[in-house]
Amino acid sequence: MRALNPLTLLLALSFYVPVVLAADAAISISKPVGGIIFGPTSKIEISYEATPGPKGDHVHLYVDDQKPVVLHQLKGSHTIDTLAPGKHGICARIVDKNHAEIGTQDCVMFRVE
């Protein structure tokens, strides 16, 4: 069996490492759970946890794709006031220092009745 040329190995690893580093970013919303129904006077608590990876810096929280709430803590909660009846969505997205999304997000859908 032939040994790999060190240059070939270095080139292979240089293509592999950026993919691994990009995969290190993660975010999850643990509360509310998707599909839940809130009453019309309910305040909605959102709990999240993020691992920004090498490209991320902080979290933007979007309610129905409106102007984001900027969250600098990587783990925590945020409460939003009552929402109008209907379907709603919350998305938490990891962004860099310039507020550009890095492509890592988690979203949940729920209803207010």
N, C-alpha and C positions, 0 to 999 in steps of 0.2 A: 504494500500500500504506500502511495506517495504522500509525503508530508506537504501540507499547504504552504504555499509561498507566503511569507510574512506580509507582503504588499497586498496580496489577494485577501488575506484575512483582515487586514486593516481596512480595506475598501468595503468589505462585507459588513464589518462592524459599524463603519461610519454611516451606512445606509440604515442599519438596524437601530442604532441608539436614538435618533430623533423620534422615531415612532414610539419607542418605549417611553421617552420623556414626555411626549404629548399625551400618552395614555395615563400618566400620573395624575392628571387633573380629574376631579370628580366632585359632584354635588348631589345632595339628596334633600328632598322635603319630606320630613317625617310627620308633619302635622300641618294642615288637615290631610286626611286620607282622601284619595280620589273617590268621587261619587257621593260624598256625604251631602246631606241637606241641612242647611242652616235656616233658622227662623229669621223673619224680617228685621228684628231688632238685635240680632246676634252680632257681637264683635268677633272677628275671626283672628285667631292666633296662628301664626305661621312659625314653625320650627324647622330649622335647616342646619346642614353641616356641609362644609366645603373643604376640599383639598385643592389649592390653587395650581399645583404643579409649577414647572419652571416659568411658564408664560403668564400665569394668572396673578392677580394682586388682591382683589376684593370681589364682592358680590353685588349685583343689581337685582332687585326684586321688582317684578312687574305684575300688576294686577290688571287683567284685561288689556294688556299691551299699552297701558297708559305710561306717563312719565315714571321712570324707575325711582325706587327708594334705594339709596346708596347705603350698603351695609359693610362696614370695615371689619367687623368681627367675622371670623370664619365659621363660627358655631354660635347659634343663638336663636332668638325668637323676635318676632315683630308682630304687633297687633294692628289690624286695620279696622276702621269703623264699619258701620253697617253698609251693606250694598243693596242696590235695587233688586227686586225679585227677578229671577231668571238664571241662565247659565253663566258661570264665571270661570276664569282660569287664572292661576297664579304660576308664574315661572321665575325660577331663581337661576341666574346666569353668572358664570365667572367671567370677569373682565380684567384687562391689564391696567397698568397705571394711567394710561390715556383713555380709559373707559371703553376700549374696543373689546368686543366679545371675542373670546378665544375658541368658541364652539362647544363649550360644555354647559349643559343646562339640565334642569329637571322641572317638570310642569305637573300640576294637578288640576283637574276640573271638578267643579262642585255646583250645587244649585242653592239659591235662596228662594224660599217659598213663604 
